[in-house]
Amino acid sequence: MLELKEAYHTLLENFLNHLSVERNFSKNTRESYRNDLKRYLLFMQGKEKEIKSIDTSDIRRFIAELHKTGLAASTLGRNISAIRTLHKFLLAERSAETNPAETVQQPKQAKKLPDVLSVEEVLKLLEAPLQKKPQGKYLLRDKAILEFLYASGVRVSELTDLQQQNLYFEAGFVRIYGKGSKERLVPIGQSAIDWITRYRNELRIGLSGKDSHDTLFLNARGKKLTRMAVYLIVREYSVLAGIEKEISPHTLRHSFATHLLEGGADLRAVQEMLGHSSILATQIYTHIDRSFIREVHKTFHPRG
């Protein structure tokens, strides 16, 4: 295994000591920096570069070599961060006259696609409260919450803040107050309407107290549900439904958007329902399954 020559080895140890004593970096971070920078310095050593002669193009060539190995953007970013920190240290210590890493940019992190349930998984989740044995007192509330999350695509905070006065079931809409108090009307299907109506008539009326105000979904003390309470409700029924994915209330929002788009809904209509101020925020939901895209092309393209 290649080893660093004395000059580079001493430089690296001095830098790591600086990270420990003056920057209070953790042991794990220092070890990551050690491994990343040893590889970097071995590369420069192989190019017969002294530390003072390294320029920006040398660093870019090293990063290009790293990129070829298939490193994740986050790992590549950590390598670049280590290199930039090293050269900043060398400049401060007057071991170098310039910082060639100053203009080297971090790679863009790929956006992680949100977890989405299939239609079949959603149906299992929505039926889970009815499968619970024995059926608890809050079955109607929990069922109504699950139905509403999937029917409307609302954020969990929008659900917990929802007031009864903003239900327009005759028209099939719910008024939602989102981020920045922005108001929007969201259509809601008959199944969610029916379960919310049953919950209001058969359970909420008994939970309601002086602290309930007009809040739709209440806890056992007649107060507004917390976001954590809704999260736990979703998690409980996902386990009961046998869903192995780690899901949350937000997963139903993602699933709502994805299923609409897969069904052919207009992107701007989905943007409006989600309450996104920019359509760019909605475009993350266009990660439609490749098999679905192939099938659409085969069915509708003249040469499919």
Long-range contacts (C-beta under 8 A, 24 or more apart in sequence): 2-42, 2-45, 4-38, 4-41, 4-42, 4-45, 5-45, 7-50, 7-51, 8-41, 8-44, 8-45, 8-51, 11-41, 11-51, 11-90, 11-95, 12-37, 12-38, 12-41, 15-86, 15-89, 15-90, 18-89, 19-85, 32-78, 32-82, 33-82, 33-85, 36-78, 36-79, 36-82, 36-83, 37-82, 37-83, 37-86, 39-79, 40-79, 40-82, 40-83, 40-86, 51-90, 51-95, 51-96, 52-95, 52-96, 52-97, 54-87, 54-100, 55-100, 56-100, 56-101, 56-103, 56-104, 58-100, 59-83, 59-100, 59-101, 59-104, 60-104, 63-104, 73-107, 73-108, 73-109, 73-110, 74-109, 76-107, 77-106, 77-107, 77-109, 80-104, 80-105, 80-106, 80-107, 81-106, 111-284, 113-284, 113-287, 114-250, 114-251, 114-254, 114-284, 114-285, 115-245, 115-246, 115-247, 115-251, 115-254, 116-251, 116-254, 116-255, 116-258, 117-243, 117-245, 117-247, 117-251, 117-252, 117-255, 119-259, 121-241, 121-243, 121-245, 122-150, 122-252, 122-255, 122-259, 124-241, 124-242, 124-243, 125-150, 125-234, 125-237, 125-238, 125-241, 125-243, 125-252, 126-150, 127-241, 128-237, 128-238, 128-240, 128-241, 129-237, 131-240, 131-241, 132-237, 132-240, 137-203, 138-203, 138-220, 140-195, 140-198, 140-199, 140-202, 140-203, 141-199, 141-203, 141-204, 141-217, 141-218, 142-233, 142-237, 143-195, 143-199, 144-192, 144-195, 144-196, 144-198, 144-199, 144-217, 145-217, 145-230, 145-233, 146-233, 146-234, 146-237, 146-252, 147-191, 147-192, 147-195, 147-196, 148-188, 148-192, 148-195, 148-196, 149-234, 149-249, 149-252, 149-253, 149-256, 150-192, 150-252, 150-255, 150-256, 151-188, 151-189, 151-191, 151-192, 151-256, 152-176, 152-186, 152-187, 152-188, 152-192, 152-256, 152-273, 153-186, 153-252, 153-253, 153-256, 153-257, 153-260, 153-273, 153-274, 154-186, 154-253, 155-249, 155-250, 155-253, 155-275, 156-227, 156-230, 156-231, 156-248, 156-249, 156-250, 157-227, 158-275, 159-217, 159-230, 159-249, 160-215, 160-217, 160-224, 160-225, 160-226, 160-227, 160-230, 161-215, 161-224, 162-215, 162-216, 162-217, 163-213, 163-214, 163-215, 163-216, 164-200, 164-214, 164-215, 164-216, 165-214, 167-196, 167-216, 169-193, 169-196, 169-197, 176-275, 178-275, 179-275, 182-275, 182-277, 184-272, 184-273, 184-275, 186-273, 187-273, 254-285, 257-282, 257-285, 258-285, 258-287, 258-288, 261-285, 261-286, 261-288, 262-288, 262-289, 262-292
